[in-house]
Structures are given as C-alpha cells and as structure tokens.
Amino acid sequence: MATPTDSDIKTRIITHMNHDHARELTHYLRAFSGLSAHAARSKPTLTDVSLDQLTLTTATAGGGLETHTIPLSPPLANLGEMRTRLIEMDVTAREQLGGISDISMSGCYKAPRGFDAVVFFLVATYYMQWAALDWVAAAHAAATTGASGGDLDWATSAGNAVWLFWDAVFSALGAGGWAGYVMVVRAIVIPVLLIHIVEGIWFEQSRLDKHDVVRFEASWWLWMMSVFFEGFPAFARFDRVVAEKKRVKEAKKH
C-alpha cells in the first residue's frame, strides 16, 4: 500500500472536519479568533491546514467570506499529529468558553410527557385564566342582566360557565366566591412570571449555552417555552436527554 502523501492527509483532515466537526470549528473560531457565537456559526469551513496554522472561513452578512488564521503553537512535527492536536484544541477552546460540554443539544428537543405535561398544562391554563378574567366577568354580567338579548351565544355561555364554576369552588372553600378567585389569580401572576423568567435566564446560561443551543434557533424556542410553562421539570428533562446522549457516546468508544 502506498504511503499517503501530505496532500492526501491534508485533504482527508479538511474533508473530515468540515463534514463531521463543524461544532469544533465554531469553538476554535470563538476561543482563538475572538468571534461571537453567531459569527462563528456562520458556515465555518476549514480550507487549509499546515504544520503551524489552520485556515478557516466564515460567511459574512453581505454574502462574502471572511478568512481566519489560527496559529498552532508549538508547530506540528508532521501532519500525522494533526488529529491529536485538533482534539486538544477543542478541549482547550471549550474550557476558555466557560466549560462548554462535549455533548451538543443543538437541534434537539424532547416534548413534555407524563408529569411534565401535567405541569405544562396547569401553568398554561393559569396564564389563560389570568388573561380571561375581564372577559369572564363581562360574560357573566351579560348573562345575568340580559344584555346578551335572550339566547346566549357560545362565547357568553362559556364565559358564564367559567364564572359560575370558580364562584362555586371558592364559595365552597369559604374564600369569597368569584371575588376571592380574582384576588388569588391576580395576586400570584407577578411572582409566577418573575420566577419563570428568572428560570429561563438561568436555564439558558446553565444548560443551553453549555450545550451549544444557539439563541433563537428552533430548539432554543422550544426549550425556553417549556421552561416558561413548566419550570424545574424542563430542567430535569433536559438533563436526562444530555445524560442519555452521553451514555450513547461513551458506549460507542467501547
């Protein structure tokens, strides 16, 4: 078998990195070239390798290409050392970027099920109840005063039914009927919103950023929505998915 030439090795490295390791290229660009996460993810492409540097390009907003050169220090003795150096560079880059995990969750989302789905439904229902307070009260007033003009339309009937239900529940609890229900719903809305907003900020910083989920990509929106409606269950579900991906990755090594 013929010994691979430097040109063959170089082509194999470039093809492999561009095809299977775009994530690592973004880490190099962010850590060693100072690019933002957004800029580094703009079609990063390895175009050349040598014993003392990597050459990459990224797409610009105007449709052009920007070239970035990353020195290799110390230089390699031969291109056969490139694979080991690239792995070491990724570890170093991820550490410099705040401890990014070797498990990527970009484009990955798991919908709530079981208990998580129940929590999602209950919190979403609460938000809807808060938003509908005035409409429900108006529907009940129209139903009881005859302002609807005889037969009730479906919207007025639905709103009146909601009013009667919560009035009965809070009256049975000795909590003031409908007025008590309104007081409770309005009293907790700000704390609920603040808690879930803080959880969202924490989730992005401690989970999404660490696992390369790009802000505003589809999976970012899905996870942030889950946290907004679920809170802690979404954290636990995300961690379970990461643990499973890590288990699969470790299994492939053996």
ABEGO torsion letter per residue (X at the ends): XBBBBAAAAAAAAAAAAAAAAAAAAAAAAAAAAGBBAAAAABGBBBABBBAABBBBBBBBAAGBBBBBBBBBOBBBABAAAAAAAAAAAAAAAAAAAGGBBABBABGBBBBBBEAAAAAAAAAAAAAAAAAAAAAAAAAAAAAAAGAAGEBBBAAAAAAAAAAAAAAAAAAAAGAGEAAAAAAAAAAAAAAAAAAAAAAAAAAAAAAAAAAGBBBGBAAAAAAAAAAAAAEAAAAAAAAAAAAAAAAAAAAAAX
